[in-house]
Amino acid sequence: MNRELEALILAFEAVSASRDLAAEEKLNDFEAKIDAVLLLHPAISRDVLRKSVIKAHRKWALQQDKKPPAIPPKA
């Protein structure tokens, strides 16, 4: 996975998981990451990038749910 996309997905995850005052801080961090990517890729629109990150986040979250437990069950 592209490092920029992974950073955006993780920032969006932090926004999704946070509440109250922390949510605003995480949202500002996410928007700053969006701005940084847009500076490197000016042909991409903000709306398309945000939608792409949200879609990629959904796929990422589903993959996280499917991961096996870290400790195997005892026989």
Biopython code that builds the backbone (N, CA, C, O; Angstrom):
import numpy as np
from Bio.PDB.StructureBuilder import StructureBuilder

atoms = [
    (1, "MET", "N", (0.838, -1.166, 0.000)),
    (1, "MET", "CA", (0.000, 0.000, 0.000)),
    (1, "MET", "C", (0.893, 1.243, 0.000)),
    (1, "MET", "O", (1.946, 1.259, 0.637)),
    (2, "ASN", "N", (0.476, 2.250, -0.697)),
    (2, "ASN", "CA", (1.168, 3.519, -0.767)),
    (2, "ASN", "C", (1.258, 4.147, 0.631)),
    (2, "ASN", "O", (0.276, 4.155, 1.373)),
    (3, "ARG", "N", (2.434, 4.670, 0.986)),
    (3, "ARG", "CA", (2.625, 5.242, 2.330)),
    (3, "ARG", "C", (1.722, 6.437, 2.591)),
    (3, "ARG", "O", (1.226, 6.615, 3.704)),
    (4, "GLU", "N", (1.506, 7.266, 1.555)),
    (4, "GLU", "CA", (0.622, 8.421, 1.710)),
    (4, "GLU", "C", (-0.803, 7.967, 2.009)),
    (4, "GLU", "O", (-1.460, 8.504, 2.902)),
    (5, "LEU", "N", (-1.276, 6.975, 1.258)),
    (5, "LEU", "CA", (-2.622, 6.465, 1.473)),
    (5, "LEU", "C", (-2.746, 5.825, 2.851)),
    (5, "LEU", "O", (-3.745, 6.025, 3.542)),
    (6, "GLU", "N", (-1.748, 5.069, 3.247)),
    (6, "GLU", "CA", (-1.788, 4.439, 4.564)),
    (6, "GLU", "C", (-1.844, 5.493, 5.671)),
    (6, "GLU", "O", (-2.587, 5.331, 6.639)),
    (7, "ALA", "N", (-1.075, 6.557, 5.540)),
    (7, "ALA", "CA", (-1.098, 7.630, 6.543)),
    (7, "ALA", "C", (-2.464, 8.293, 6.599)),
    (7, "ALA", "O", (-2.953, 8.625, 7.679)),
    (8, "LEU", "N", (-3.083, 8.487, 5.436)),
    (8, "LEU", "CA", (-4.420, 9.084, 5.401)),
    (8, "LEU", "C", (-5.459, 8.150, 6.018)),
    (8, "LEU", "O", (-6.340, 8.597, 6.752)),
    (9, "ILE", "N", (-5.357, 6.874, 5.724)),
    (9, "ILE", "CA", (-6.299, 5.897, 6.289)),
    (9, "ILE", "C", (-6.187, 5.874, 7.814)),
    (9, "ILE", "O", (-7.197, 5.880, 8.517)),
    (10, "LEU", "N", (-4.963, 5.848, 8.314)),
    (10, "LEU", "CA", (-4.773, 5.817, 9.765)),
    (10, "LEU", "C", (-5.233, 7.121, 10.420)),
    (10, "LEU", "O", (-5.757, 7.105, 11.534)),
    (11, "ALA", "N", (-5.040, 8.239, 9.738)),
    (11, "ALA", "CA", (-5.527, 9.512, 10.271)),
    (11, "ALA", "C", (-7.054, 9.537, 10.294)),
    (11, "ALA", "O", (-7.657, 10.036, 11.244)),
    (12, "PHE", "N", (-7.676, 8.998, 9.247)),
    (12, "PHE", "CA", (-9.134, 8.930, 9.219)),
    (12, "PHE", "C", (-9.646, 7.974, 10.292)),
    (12, "PHE", "O", (-10.686, 8.226, 10.900)),
    (13, "GLU", "N", (-8.933, 6.893, 10.526)),
    (13, "GLU", "CA", (-9.303, 5.950, 11.596)),
    (13, "GLU", "C", (-9.267, 6.663, 12.945)),
    (13, "GLU", "O", (-10.151, 6.462, 13.779)),
    (14, "ALA", "N", (-8.264, 7.480, 13.158)),
    (14, "ALA", "CA", (-8.164, 8.227, 14.414)),
    (14, "ALA", "C", (-9.337, 9.187, 14.568)),
    (14, "ALA", "O", (-9.867, 9.349, 15.668)),
    (15, "VAL", "N", (-9.744, 9.821, 13.476)),
    (15, "VAL", "CA", (-10.913, 10.712, 13.512)),
    (15, "VAL", "C", (-12.159, 9.907, 13.840)),
    (15, "VAL", "O", (-12.958, 10.312, 14.685)),
    (16, "SER", "N", (-12.328, 8.773, 13.182)),
    (16, "SER", "CA", (-13.509, 7.935, 13.386)),
    (16, "SER", "C", (-13.603, 7.414, 14.812)),
    (16, "SER", "O", (-14.700, 7.283, 15.355)),
    (17, "ALA", "N", (-12.469, 7.119, 15.417)),
    (17, "ALA", "CA", (-12.456, 6.517, 16.751)),
    (17, "ALA", "C", (-12.495, 7.539, 17.878)),
    (17, "ALA", "O", (-12.746, 7.176, 19.027)),
    (18, "SER", "N", (-12.253, 8.805, 17.574)),
    (18, "SER", "CA", (-12.165, 9.804, 18.642)),
    (18, "SER", "C", (-13.506, 10.487, 18.883)),
    (18, "SER", "O", (-14.397, 10.483, 18.033)),
    (19, "ARG", "N", (-13.614, 11.064, 20.055)),
    (19, "ARG", "CA", (-14.829, 11.762, 20.452)),
    (19, "ARG", "C", (-14.458, 13.094, 21.093)),
    (19, "ARG", "O", (-13.317, 13.291, 21.513)),
    (20, "ASP", "N", (-15.414, 14.000, 21.166)),
    (20, "ASP", "CA", (-15.308, 15.280, 21.857)),
    (20, "ASP", "C", (-14.143, 16.127, 21.359)),
    (20, "ASP", "O", (-13.968, 16.301, 20.153)),
    (21, "LEU", "N", (-13.356, 16.646, 22.276)),
    (21, "LEU", "CA", (-12.268, 17.558, 21.916)),
    (21, "LEU", "C", (-11.184, 16.871, 21.107)),
    (21, "LEU", "O", (-10.580, 17.484, 20.226)),
    (22, "ALA", "N", (-10.935, 15.621, 21.393)),
    (22, "ALA", "CA", (-9.907, 14.884, 20.650)),
    (22, "ALA", "C", (-10.305, 14.746, 19.186)),
    (22, "ALA", "O", (-9.439, 14.720, 18.312)),
    (23, "ALA", "N", (-11.600, 14.658, 18.909)),
    (23, "ALA", "CA", (-12.071, 14.490, 17.535)),
    (23, "ALA", "C", (-11.684, 15.685, 16.677)),
    (23, "ALA", "O", (-11.272, 15.518, 15.529)),
    (24, "GLU", "N", (-11.812, 16.880, 17.219)),
    (24, "GLU", "CA", (-11.469, 18.075, 16.457)),
    (24, "GLU", "C", (-9.970, 18.102, 16.144)),
    (24, "GLU", "O", (-9.566, 18.453, 15.035)),
    (25, "GLU", "N", (-9.162, 17.731, 17.120)),
    (25, "GLU", "CA", (-7.708, 17.685, 16.917)),
    (25, "GLU", "C", (-7.344, 16.652, 15.848)),
    (25, "GLU", "O", (-6.515, 16.917, 14.978)),
    (26, "LYS", "N", (-7.962, 15.487, 15.919)),
    (26, "LYS", "CA", (-7.685, 14.432, 14.940)),
    (26, "LYS", "C", (-8.162, 14.849, 13.552)),
    (26, "LYS", "O", (-7.502, 14.560, 12.554)),
    (27, "LEU", "N", (-9.303, 15.524, 13.485)),
    (27, "LEU", "CA", (-9.816, 15.993, 12.200)),
    (27, "LEU", "C", (-8.864, 17.014, 11.590)),
    (27, "LEU", "O", (-8.607, 16.981, 10.386)),
    (28, "ASN", "N", (-8.340, 17.916, 12.409)),
    (28, "ASN", "CA", (-7.361, 18.891, 11.916)),
    (28, "ASN", "C", (-6.109, 18.196, 11.394)),
    (28, "ASN", "O", (-5.550, 18.607, 10.377)),
    (29, "ASP", "N", (-5.664, 17.147, 12.082)),
    (29, "ASP", "CA", (-4.501, 16.369, 11.633)),
    (29, "ASP", "C", (-4.794, 15.705, 10.289)),
    (29, "ASP", "O", (-3.959, 15.728, 9.385)),
    (30, "PHE", "N", (-5.973, 15.118, 10.163)),
    (30, "PHE", "CA", (-6.382, 14.462, 8.922)),
    (30, "PHE", "C", (-6.408, 15.472, 7.770)),
    (30, "PHE", "O", (-5.894, 15.197, 6.686)),
    (31, "GLU", "N", (-7.008, 16.641, 8.014)),
    (31, "GLU", "CA", (-7.088, 17.668, 6.968)),
    (31, "GLU", "C", (-5.691, 18.168, 6.584)),
    (31, "GLU", "O", (-5.446, 18.475, 5.418)),
    (32, "ALA", "N", (-4.781, 18.251, 7.547)),
    (32, "ALA", "CA", (-3.403, 18.655, 7.235)),
    (32, "ALA", "C", (-2.727, 17.614, 6.348)),
    (32, "ALA", "O", (-1.979, 17.966, 5.437)),
    (33, "LYS", "N", (-2.984, 16.347, 6.609)),
    (33, "LYS", "CA", (-2.421, 15.281, 5.768)),
    (33, "LYS", "C", (-3.014, 15.347, 4.355)),
    (33, "LYS", "O", (-2.306, 15.136, 3.370)),
    (34, "ILE", "N", (-4.300, 15.635, 4.264)),
    (34, "ILE", "CA", (-4.953, 15.803, 2.955)),
    (34, "ILE", "C", (-4.267, 16.953, 2.205)),
    (34, "ILE", "O", (-3.931, 16.821, 1.028)),
    (35, "ASP", "N", (-4.065, 18.077, 2.895)),
    (35, "ASP", "CA", (-3.408, 19.231, 2.270)),
    (35, "ASP", "C", (-2.009, 18.874, 1.769)),
    (35, "ASP", "O", (-1.615, 19.282, 0.676)),
    (36, "ALA", "N", (-1.263, 18.116, 2.566)),
    (36, "ALA", "CA", (0.099, 17.731, 2.177)),
    (36, "ALA", "C", (0.093, 16.873, 0.919)),
    (36, "ALA", "O", (0.928, 17.054, 0.033)),
    (37, "VAL", "N", (-0.852, 15.939, 0.844)),
    (37, "VAL", "CA", (-0.937, 15.083, -0.348)),
    (37, "VAL", "C", (-1.355, 15.910, -1.568)),
    (37, "VAL", "O", (-0.840, 15.704, -2.667)),
    (38, "LEU", "N", (-2.282, 16.837, -1.373)),
    (38, "LEU", "CA", (-2.734, 17.668, -2.487)),
    (38, "LEU", "C", (-1.608, 18.555, -3.029)),
    (38, "LEU", "O", (-1.571, 18.848, -4.224)),
    (39, "LEU", "N", (-0.697, 18.980, -2.161)),
    (39, "LEU", "CA", (0.451, 19.757, -2.635)),
    (39, "LEU", "C", (1.352, 18.918, -3.535)),
    (39, "LEU", "O", (1.915, 19.424, -4.506)),
    (40, "LEU", "N", (1.486, 17.626, -3.209)),
    (40, "LEU", "CA", (2.325, 16.735, -4.009)),
    (40, "LEU", "C", (1.629, 16.249, -5.278)),
    (40, "LEU", "O", (2.283, 15.902, -6.262)),
    (41, "HIS", "N", (0.296, 16.227, -5.246)),
    (41, "HIS", "CA", (-0.496, 15.728, -6.379)),
    (41, "HIS", "C", (-1.597, 16.739, -6.708)),
    (41, "HIS", "O", (-2.763, 16.497, -6.395)),
    (42, "PRO", "N", (-1.247, 17.866, -7.333)),
    (42, "PRO", "CA", (-2.224, 18.934, -7.560)),
    (42, "PRO", "C", (-3.361, 18.573, -8.524)),
    (42, "PRO", "O", (-4.376, 19.269, -8.557)),
    (43, "ALA", "N", (-3.212, 17.520, -9.293)),
    (43, "ALA", "CA", (-4.256, 17.142, -10.242)),
    (43, "ALA", "C", (-5.444, 16.459, -9.566)),
    (43, "ALA", "O", (-6.499, 16.299, -10.181)),
    (44, "ILE", "N", (-5.279, 16.061, -8.318)),
    (44, "ILE", "CA", (-6.346, 15.384, -7.581)),
    (44, "ILE", "C", (-7.199, 16.423, -6.873)),
    (44, "ILE", "O", (-6.674, 17.360, -6.271)),
    (45, "SER", "N", (-8.512, 16.256, -6.944)),
    (45, "SER", "CA", (-9.387, 17.181, -6.221)),
    (45, "SER", "C", (-9.539, 16.721, -4.774)),
    (45, "SER", "O", (-9.441, 15.531, -4.474)),
    (46, "ARG", "N", (-9.778, 17.676, -3.885)),
    (46, "ARG", "CA", (-9.936, 17.387, -2.455)),
    (46, "ARG", "C", (-11.089, 16.406, -2.248)),
    (46, "ARG", "O", (-10.967, 15.464, -1.465)),
    (47, "ASP", "N", (-12.198, 16.620, -2.937)),
    (47, "ASP", "CA", (-13.371, 15.772, -2.765)),
    (47, "ASP", "C", (-13.093, 14.329, -3.189)),
    (47, "ASP", "O", (-13.466, 13.388, -2.488)),
    (48, "VAL", "N", (-12.443, 14.163, -4.325)),
    (48, "VAL", "CA", (-12.112, 12.823, -4.813)),
    (48, "VAL", "C", (-11.147, 12.131, -3.857)),
    (48, "VAL", "O", (-11.302, 10.942, -3.578)),
    (49, "LEU", "N", (-10.156, 12.860, -3.355)),
    (49, "LEU", "CA", (-9.195, 12.279, -2.422)),
    (49, "LEU", "C", (-9.885, 11.850, -1.136)),
    (49, "LEU", "O", (-9.645, 10.745, -0.649)),
    (50, "ARG", "N", (-10.742, 12.709, -0.573)),
    (50, "ARG", "CA", (-11.441, 12.366, 0.671)),
    (50, "ARG", "C", (-12.307, 11.113, 0.470)),
    (50, "ARG", "O", (-12.303, 10.213, 1.310)),
    (51, "LYS", "N", (-13.041, 11.060, -0.632)),
    (51, "LYS", "CA", (-13.899, 9.897, -0.903)),
    (51, "LYS", "C", (-13.059, 8.639, -1.087)),
    (51, "LYS", "O", (-13.447, 7.559, -0.642)),
    (52, "SER", "N", (-11.923, 8.776, -1.735)),
    (52, "SER", "CA", (-11.040, 7.625, -1.943)),
    (52, "SER", "C", (-10.482, 7.121, -0.615)),
    (52, "SER", "O", (-10.375, 5.914, -0.398)),
    (53, "VAL", "N", (-10.129, 8.042, 0.263)),
    (53, "VAL", "CA", (-9.610, 7.651, 1.578)),
    (53, "VAL", "C", (-10.690, 6.942, 2.378)),
    (53, "VAL", "O", (-10.422, 5.925, 3.018)),
    (54, "ILE", "N", (-11.900, 7.465, 2.349)),
    (54, "ILE", "CA", (-13.002, 6.839, 3.093)),
    (54, "ILE", "C", (-13.275, 5.438, 2.559)),
    (54, "ILE", "O", (-13.500, 4.512, 3.338)),
    (55, "LYS", "N", (-13.258, 5.275, 1.241)),
    (55, "LYS", "CA", (-13.468, 3.956, 0.636)),
    (55, "LYS", "C", (-12.333, 2.999, 1.021)),
    (55, "LYS", "O", (-12.580, 1.847, 1.378)),
    (56, "ALA", "N", (-11.095, 3.481, 0.947)),
    (56, "ALA", "CA", (-9.944, 2.643, 1.308)),
    (56, "ALA", "C", (-9.982, 2.311, 2.802)),
    (56, "ALA", "O", (-9.584, 1.217, 3.203)),
    (57, "HIS", "N", (-10.455, 3.242, 3.618)),
    (57, "HIS", "CA", (-10.565, 2.994, 5.060)),
    (57, "HIS", "C", (-11.553, 1.869, 5.333)),
    (57, "HIS", "O", (-11.302, 1.016, 6.184)),
    (58, "ARG", "N", (-12.665, 1.861, 4.624)),
    (58, "ARG", "CA", (-13.652, 0.781, 4.802)),
    (58, "ARG", "C", (-13.036, -0.577, 4.500)),
    (58, "ARG", "O", (-13.222, -1.533, 5.253)),
    (59, "LYS", "N", (-12.297, -0.659, 3.387)),
    (59, "LYS", "CA", (-11.640, -1.921, 3.029)),
    (59, "LYS", "C", (-10.611, -2.308, 4.090)),
    (59, "LYS", "O", (-10.524, -3.471, 4.484)),
    (60, "TRP", "N", (-9.836, -1.331, 4.548)),
    (60, "TRP", "CA", (-8.824, -1.573, 5.574)),
    (60, "TRP", "C", (-9.470, -2.070, 6.863)),
    (60, "TRP", "O", (-8.981, -3.015, 7.482)),
    (61, "ALA", "N", (-10.569, -1.435, 7.267)),
    (61, "ALA", "CA", (-11.242, -1.826, 8.507)),
    (61, "ALA", "C", (-11.781, -3.255, 8.413)),
    (61, "ALA", "O", (-11.709, -4.010, 9.383)),
    (62, "LEU", "N", (-12.311, -3.622, 7.267)),
    (62, "LEU", "CA", (-12.802, -4.992, 7.080)),
    (62, "LEU", "C", (-11.653, -5.989, 7.167)),
    (62, "LEU", "O", (-11.821, -7.071, 7.729)),
    (63, "GLN", "N", (-10.500, -5.647, 6.624)),
    (63, "GLN", "CA", (-9.346, -6.539, 6.707)),
    (63, "GLN", "C", (-8.860, -6.674, 8.140)),
    (63, "GLN", "O", (-8.391, -7.741, 8.535)),
    (64, "GLN", "N", (-8.966, -5.607, 8.921)),
    (64, "GLN", "CA", (-8.544, -5.668, 10.325)),
    (64, "GLN", "C", (-9.420, -6.639, 11.108)),
    (64, "GLN", "O", (-8.939, -7.343, 11.996)),
    (65, "ASP", "N", (-10.705, -6.673, 10.773)),
    (65, "ASP", "CA", (-11.639, -7.574, 11.455)),
    (65, "ASP", "C", (-11.368, -9.034, 11.122)),
    (65, "ASP", "O", (-11.694, -9.920, 11.912)),
    (66, "LYS", "N", (-10.775, -9.292, 9.963)),
    (66, "LYS", "CA", (-10.566, -10.663, 9.509)),
    (66, "LYS", "C", (-9.224, -11.263, 9.987)),
    (66, "LYS", "O", (-8.971, -12.451, 9.790)),
    (67, "LYS", "N", (-8.386, -10.450, 10.602)),
    (67, "LYS", "CA", (-7.074, -10.937, 11.023)),
    (67, "LYS", "C", (-7.239, -11.986, 12.122)),
    (67, "LYS", "O", (-8.092, -11.838, 12.997)),
    (68, "PRO", "N", (-6.434, -13.033, 12.082)),
    (68, "PRO", "CA", (-6.503, -14.049, 13.137)),
    (68, "PRO", "C", (-5.980, -13.478, 14.451)),
    (68, "PRO", "O", (-5.229, -12.503, 14.444)),
    (69, "PRO", "N", (-6.363, -14.070, 15.569)),
    (69, "PRO", "CA", (-5.863, -13.575, 16.839)),
    (69, "PRO", "C", (-4.341, -13.729, 16.925)),
    (69, "PRO", "O", (-3.759, -14.619, 16.305)),
    (70, "ALA", "N", (-3.719, -12.862, 17.692)),
    (70, "ALA", "CA", (-2.261, -12.860, 17.797)),
    (70, "ALA", "C", (-1.748, -14.104, 18.501)),
    (70, "ALA", "O", (-0.657, -14.587, 18.196)),
    (71, "ILE", "N", (-2.514, -14.617, 19.424)),
    (71, "ILE", "CA", (-2.100, -15.816, 20.170)),
    (71, "ILE", "C", (-2.982, -16.983, 19.708)),
    (71, "ILE", "O", (-4.205, -16.923, 19.835)),
    (72, "PRO", "N", (-2.371, -18.033, 19.177)),
    (72, "PRO", "CA", (-3.174, -19.169, 18.725)),
    (72, "PRO", "C", (-3.846, -19.860, 19.919)),
    (72, "PRO", "O", (-3.312, -19.864, 21.028)),
    (73, "PRO", "N", (-5.017, -20.438, 19.674)),
    (73, "PRO", "CA", (-5.700, -21.132, 20.773)),
    (73, "PRO", "C", (-4.910, -22.375, 21.202)),
    (73, "PRO", "O", (-4.198, -22.985, 20.404)),
    (74, "LYS", "N", (-5.053, -22.727, 22.470)),
    (74, "LYS", "CA", (-4.354, -23.906, 22.986)),
    (74, "LYS", "C", (-5.060, -25.156, 22.487)),
    (74, "LYS", "O", (-6.284, -25.186, 22.359)),
    (75, "ALA", "N", (-4.275, -26.183, 22.208)),
    (75, "ALA", "CA", (-4.829, -27.442, 21.705)),
    (75, "ALA", "C", (-5.440, -28.266, 22.779)),
    (75, "ALA", "O", (-5.948, -29.354, 22.509)),
]
sb = StructureBuilder()
sb.init_structure("model")
sb.init_model(0)
sb.init_chain("A")
sb.init_seg("    ")
for serial, (resi, resn, name, xyz) in enumerate(atoms, 1):
    if name == "N":
        sb.init_residue(resn, " ", resi, " ")
    sb.init_atom(name, np.array(xyz, "f"), 0.0, 1.0, " ", f" {name:<3s}", serial, name[0])
structure = sb.get_structure()
